[in-house]
Amino acid sequence: MTFEAGEAAMWRLVQRYTGRVGYRRGIKSEGLLANPPVIDCSGWTALLLTQALQAENEAAFRGAPPRRVFAAHDIEALHVWSDRIIHEIERRTGFILQGAEITADTLPRCAAIGLKMGDPAWAINLPRPRGITHIVQIVRRPEDDAPFVSEAFGGSVAPGIRLTPLAEWLARSHPHTLANEVWAVDAFKMASEP
């Protein structure tokens, strides 16, 4: 099953917001309406996935016979923190890759990837499964199908929504992979059978 409508929806969001939106922890998609616009990693990934799954539903509804590909409760379950997005998708699909299992060849086309990035003070009172504190989303450039990682990231160097070629991102994340602190899931596996 291909998900062209969903992939195109994510790419449109990436083109619209990359380099134009800052990062602020705890701010979800409503932060895009702020001046200046801001969002956090889970808000950005949830927005990308929600728009993608809704685009697939809209495309399928226009088909013959009209149908729904993704259940509303599955889409709604993605509006949580980074660790919960990974958990909810894994729980619904039974699929997850971890650590060394994650390579350019094994990743699903549009995987969501959670990372444990240290033990930040803000996470002390918010217990997180696996210690995941960051999430990113693989997106595809339509004209050549090239994979990129889209993420909202805070830090001293270019904070905000950024886009990185998948190979470069995997190389940069290699220490987390070696430490078994990376998990990948596939929201598109929540699709109902055609």
PyMOL commands that set and color helices and strands:
alter all, ss='L'
color gray80, all
select helices_A, chain A and resi 4-17+29-33+41-61+72-76+82-93+99-101+121-123+129-131+166-172+174-178+187-190
alter helices_A, ss='H'
color red, helices_A
select strands_A, chain A and resi 22-23+38-39+97-98+112-115+134-140+147-153+160-165+182-185
alter strands_A, ss='S'
color yellow, strands_A
deselect
rebuild
show_as cartoon
